[in-house]
């Protein structure tokens, strides 16, 4: 039995060591990807700042902000939820946190009598909501790891068409905002309709005096820019979500690697105890065998002495001594 236990423990230690190599490799890969994702998010910010600056100049020039993307439906009867998750797991609570925040918001609106539509980005959100029989208006997969502006344009176009057609009265975006490698925050906010004051003053104030002439008109330029602004906002959210995914995966894999090291230490101690038990058992068996051989050897010596007794060796001599008269 001790030998069998040792084999089991060695097999488990080898298995944990193999798992540790995988988690360590995934940790290093995630660490390199989160840096690149952060660089991409930083590189996309100047475009967002510039398009917001143009909207500020348009507002300062007196352009009307009457646009379908800015309309307020008044009574909200149907809400679309855009959920940004990952295509792969092993990222800690990254996917679960976004999905639960979306589900809480959805249930709260359902209690108020508001219907819903779901647009998911990433396999994890789609699998979760399909398994629980939620309706999915659209599902996008394969873009969460490294999103491009074309991906953002495709999703934004579907959302804006759904909003323009009156299919929904409000669009809510749920994603993980990337603050730093050590800090990410789940965010659930209104995506559409755009609030005029927030749109114009998201980066700076609209107090700048416009020194430009717009053709054909400021209103036409604003109408063309607002869809691009929606795309830029969604692209920024996709980049934040991608960076947050890699940061969460790095932490999760580091924790798994540390746990594997602790498990290897614990299993090593159990293996040492099992080996000590086996060695002790073998020593006891050797001692018991030696004692048994020693006892058998003593019995053989007594038997030999009995056979060497003079009565047995010289029986006639002993009988003559007993029969001789007057022998002292």
Secondary structure, 3 states (H helix, E strand, C coil): CHHHHHHHHHHHHHHHHHHHHHHHHHHHHHHHHHHHHHHHHHHHHHHHHHHHHHHHHHHHCCCCCCCHHHCCCCCCCEEEEEEECCCCCCCCCHHHHHHHHHHHHHHHHHHCCCEEEEEEECHHHHHHHHHCCCCCCEEECCCCCCCCHHHHHHHHHHHHHHHHCCCCCEEEEEEEEEEECCEEEEEEEEEECCCHHHHHCCCCCCCCCCCCCCCCCHHHHHHHHHHHHHHHHHHHHHHHHHHHHHHHHHHHHHHHHHHHHHHHHHHHHHHHHHHHHHHHHHHHHHHHHHHHHHHHHHHHHHHHHHHCCHHHHCHHHHHHHHHCCCCC
